[in-house]
Amino acid sequence: MPLDGSEDSAYHINDVVGPDEFREHVNDNAFTNYMARWNMAKAMEYYHLLKAEKPAIFAALNEKLHLDEAYPKWEDGCAHIFLPQPTAENVLPQDDRYLSCRDIDLTKYKQQEHVGGITRDYNMEQINQIQVSKQADVLVLFFLLEDEFSPEVKAATWKYYEQRTIHDSSLSLSTHAVLACDMKQPGMAYELFQKASMIDLGPFMGSSNAGIHAASFGGTWQCVVYGFGGVRMLDGKLRIDPLLPEAWDKLGYTLLWKGQKLAVEVTKNTVTVENLTGSAPITLEVAGQEVTLTGKLTCALAQ
């Protein structure tokens, strides 16, 4: 039910903090609601898969977890959970009130050398009334659930929140770098990647009281492999669609996919994928082409 008591058959998730730690006690955070729906839908999918293909495992789990009783609740939740929808301008609302908060000039904070500048000018209650994000929030959905949204929504929403995100979290820059690659903005992606890689290696080392920003190192790897390397895994399918920054001539990385070790090499004009294991063929999408790989192949990149 909505907090104002009006009639509403949808299920709302209220009083949460989503990925953006600046936004406290908000309702219907888009990331939270969409991911809740995704988890229930995935539970339903594997309910049927286990029941059909692994009945003994299903029976054991059903006895322990009461899956038969849970299934109707998942089904009802998927059908009725409130999912924020894009505005007429194709911007996906981060939560139920973000877009109604006041806009201010964030240039000072986006250009800051040290994080936390905005908290010296505003307290948390005031920040909650401003259209500003500490870190990536709704944009994370475009990384995890990119096939849920149209290109127009992703482009408009990316532009809107990128202008309002000040990256006061060490995990924000890497997500934005990956999304900048998706938006075909390699220059911005490389600038964000450089900032992310310098968090513990640059001029302001020691910004973490605990030592290093370990999770940010993983984010830097994601910038390279998921961003410039173009790797995505959706619905059990592998896609490789790289976009090298101007400063690089070549990029190489390896990954494991369904028991096969793949070596990928990207240049300005080509992407080469080699199945180093070679014990089974794999099907994947490379530079927009679906291919079956047992050995080695090279595809041209669109210019």
C-alpha positions in Angstrom: 0.0 0.0 0.0 1.2 3.6 -0.6 2.0 5.6 2.4 -0.8 8.1 1.8 -3.4 5.4 2.2 -4.8 5.7 -1.3 -6.1 2.6 -3.1 -3.3 0.8 -4.9 -3.1 -2.9 -5.7 0.6 -2.7 -6.4 3.2 -3.9 -3.8 5.6 -1.1 -2.8 8.9 -1.5 -1.0 9.2 1.5 1.3 11.8 3.1 3.6 14.9 1.7 2.0 18.4 2.9 1.1 19.2 1.7 -2.4 22.8 1.6 -3.9 23.0 5.4 -3.6 23.9 6.0 0.0 22.8 9.6 -0.1 19.2 8.6 -0.5 17.9 7.6 2.9 14.4 6.3 3.7 13.1 6.4 0.1 10.2 4.4 -1.3 10.2 2.3 -4.5 13.9 2.6 -5.3 14.1 1.4 -8.9 17.1 -0.9 -8.4 15.5 -2.5 -5.3 12.1 -3.2 -6.9 13.4 -4.4 -10.3 15.9 -6.7 -8.6 13.3 -8.0 -6.2 11.1 -8.9 -9.2 14.0 -10.5 -11.0 14.9 -12.7 -8.0 11.3 -13.9 -7.7 11.1 -14.6 -11.5 14.4 -16.5 -11.3 13.2 -18.6 -8.4 10.1 -19.5 -10.4 12.3 -20.4 -13.4 14.5 -22.8 -11.4 11.5 -24.2 -9.6 10.3 -25.6 -12.9 13.8 -26.6 -14.1 14.5 -28.6 -10.9 11.1 -30.2 -10.9 11.5 -31.4 -14.5 15.2 -32.3 -14.6 16.3 -33.0 -11.1 13.2 -34.3 -9.3 15.1 -35.9 -6.4 16.9 -32.6 -5.6 13.6 -30.7 -6.0 11.9 -33.1 -3.5 14.7 -32.6 -1.0 14.6 -28.8 -1.3 10.9 -28.7 -1.3 10.7 -30.6 2.0 13.3 -28.3 3.5 12.3 -24.9 2.0 8.5 -25.5 1.3 8.9 -24.4 -2.3 5.4 -25.4 -3.3 4.0 -23.0 -0.7 6.4 -20.2 -1.7 5.7 -20.4 -5.5 2.3 -18.7 -5.4 3.8 -15.9 -3.3 6.6 -15.4 -5.9 4.0 -15.5 -8.7 1.9 -12.9 -6.9 4.9 -10.7 -6.1 6.0 -10.7 -9.8 2.6 -9.8 -10.9 2.0 -6.9 -8.5 5.3 -5.4 -7.4 5.5 -1.7 -8.4 8.1 -1.1 -11.1 9.0 2.6 -11.7 8.5 3.6 -15.3 10.4 6.1 -17.4 9.1 9.6 -17.7 8.0 11.3 -20.9 11.7 12.2 -21.3 12.7 8.5 -21.0 14.3 9.0 -17.6 13.8 6.1 -15.1 13.1 7.6 -11.7 15.7 6.5 -9.1 12.9 6.5 -6.4 9.6 8.0 -5.7 10.8 11.5 -5.1 14.3 12.0 -6.6 13.0 13.8 -9.7 11.0 16.2 -7.6 13.9 17.3 -5.5 15.6 20.6 -6.4 18.5 20.9 -8.8 21.7 22.7 -7.9 25.0 23.3 -9.7 27.2 20.3 -8.8 30.2 21.4 -10.8 32.2 22.1 -7.7 31.6 18.5 -6.4 32.1 16.7 -9.7 35.5 18.4 -10.0 36.7 17.9 -6.4 40.0 16.2 -5.8 38.8 14.7 -2.4 35.5 13.0 -1.8 33.0 14.3 0.7 33.0 18.0 -0.3 29.2 18.2 -0.4 28.9 17.0 3.2 30.8 20.0 4.3 28.3 22.3 2.7 25.0 20.4 3.4 23.9 18.0 6.1 22.3 14.6 5.1 18.8 15.9 5.5 19.5 18.7 3.1 21.3 16.3 0.6 18.2 14.2 0.6 16.3 17.1 -0.9 18.8 17.7 -3.7 19.0 15.8 -7.0 22.5 14.4 -6.3 23.8 10.8 -6.2 26.8 9.7 -4.2 27.3 6.7 -6.6 25.7 4.7 -9.4 22.2 3.5 -8.5 19.6 3.2 -11.2 22.4 2.9 -13.7 23.5 -0.4 -12.2 20.2 -1.9 -13.6 21.5 -1.2 -17.1 24.6 -3.3 -16.3 22.8 -6.2 -14.6 19.5 -6.2 -16.5 20.2 -4.3 -19.7 17.6 -6.2 -21.7 14.8 -4.9 -19.5 15.1 -1.4 -21.0 15.1 0.2 -24.4 18.1 2.0 -25.9 16.2 5.3 -25.6 15.6 4.9 -21.9 19.2 3.8 -21.2 20.6 6.8 -23.1 18.3 9.4 -21.5 18.7 8.0 -18.0 22.5 7.6 -18.4 22.8 11.3 -19.4 20.5 12.5 -16.6 22.2 10.7 -13.7 25.7 11.0 -14.9 25.4 14.8 -14.6 24.1 14.4 -11.0 26.5 11.7 -9.7 29.6 13.0 -7.8 31.3 9.6 -7.2 31.8 10.0 -3.5 32.0 6.2 -3.4 35.0 4.3 -4.7 32.7 1.8 -6.4 30.9 4.4 -8.6 33.5 5.3 -11.1 33.9 1.8 -12.4 30.2 1.3 -13.0 30.0 4.6 -14.9 33.0 3.7 -17.0 31.4 0.4 -18.1 28.1 2.2 -18.9 30.1 4.9 -20.8 31.4 2.1 -23.0 27.8 0.9 -23.6 26.9 4.5 -24.5 29.7 4.5 -27.1 31.6 7.2 -25.2 35.1 5.7 -25.0 36.7 9.1 -24.1 34.5 9.5 -21.0 34.9 5.8 -20.2 38.7 6.1 -20.2 38.7 9.2 -18.0 36.5 7.5 -15.5 38.7 4.3 -15.6 41.8 6.4 -14.9 40.2 8.0 -11.9 39.0 4.6 -10.6 42.5 3.0 -11.1 44.1 5.9 -9.2 42.0 5.6 -6.0 44.7 3.7 -4.2 47.6 4.3 -6.6 47.3 8.0 -7.2 48.3 11.2 -5.3 45.7 10.7 -2.6 46.7 7.2 -1.3 45.5 6.6 2.2 41.9 7.7 1.6 40.7 4.4 3.2 41.2 4.1 6.9 41.2 0.3 6.5 44.1 0.4 4.0 42.9 -0.1 0.4 39.6 -0.1 -1.5 39.7 -3.8 -2.3 36.3 -3.9 -4.0 37.3 -1.0 -6.2 40.1 -3.1 -7.6 37.5 -5.5 -8.8 35.6 -2.6 -10.3 38.8 -1.6 -12.2 39.0 -5.1 -13.7 35.3 -4.8 -14.7 36.1 -1.5 -16.5 38.7 -3.3 -18.6 36.9 -6.6 -19.3 33.2 -5.7 -19.2 33.7 -2.1 -20.4 36.5 -1.9 -23.0 36.6 -5.7 -23.5 32.8 -5.7 -24.1 32.0 -8.9 -22.1 28.4 -9.6 -21.1 26.5 -12.7 -19.9 22.7 -12.6 -20.3 20.3 -15.4 -20.2 23.0 -18.0 -20.4 24.6 -16.4 -23.4 28.1 -14.9 -23.8 28.6 -11.7 -25.8 31.9 -10.0 -26.6 31.6 -6.5 -28.2 34.7 -4.5 -27.3 35.4 -0.8 -27.6 39.1 0.2 -27.1 40.0 3.6 -25.8 42.0 5.9 -28.1 45.1 5.5 -25.8 45.3 1.7 -26.2 46.4 -0.3 -29.3 45.6 -3.7 -27.9 43.8 -5.5 -25.0 44.0 -9.1 -24.0 42.2 -11.1 -21.3 41.1 -14.7 -20.6 37.8 -16.0 -19.2 36.2 -19.4 -18.4 32.9 -20.1 -20.1 31.1 -23.4 -19.6 34.3 -25.3 -18.9 36.2 -23.7 -21.8 39.1 -21.3 -21.3 38.9 -18.5 -23.8 41.7 -16.0 -24.7 40.5 -12.7 -26.2 42.6 -10.2 -28.0 41.3 -6.8 -29.1 42.9 -4.3 -31.5 41.5 -1.2 -33.0 40.0 -3.1 -35.9 39.6 -6.8 -34.8 38.7 -9.1 -32.0 40.2 -12.6 -31.8 38.8 -15.3 -29.6 40.6 -18.6 -29.1 39.2 -21.6 -27.3 42.3 -22.7 -25.4 40.6 -25.8 -23.9 39.0 -26.9 -27.1 37.2 -29.9 -25.6 33.8 -28.7 -26.6 32.3 -26.2 -29.0 30.7 -23.1 -27.5 28.3 -20.6 -29.1 28.7 -16.9 -28.4 28.2 -13.5 -30.0 31.3 -11.7 -31.2 31.1 -8.2 -32.5 27.4 -8.7 -33.3 27.8 -12.1 -35.0 26.7 -15.4 -33.5 29.5 -17.9 -33.9 30.3 -21.5 -32.8 33.9 -21.7 -31.6 36.1 -24.8 -31.2 39.5 -23.3 -32.2 40.2 -19.7 -33.0 38.5 -16.9 -35.0 38.9 -13.3 -35.8 36.1 -10.8 -36.4 36.3 -7.3 -37.8 35.0 -4.5 -35.6 32.6 -1.8 -36.9 34.4 1.4 -37.5 
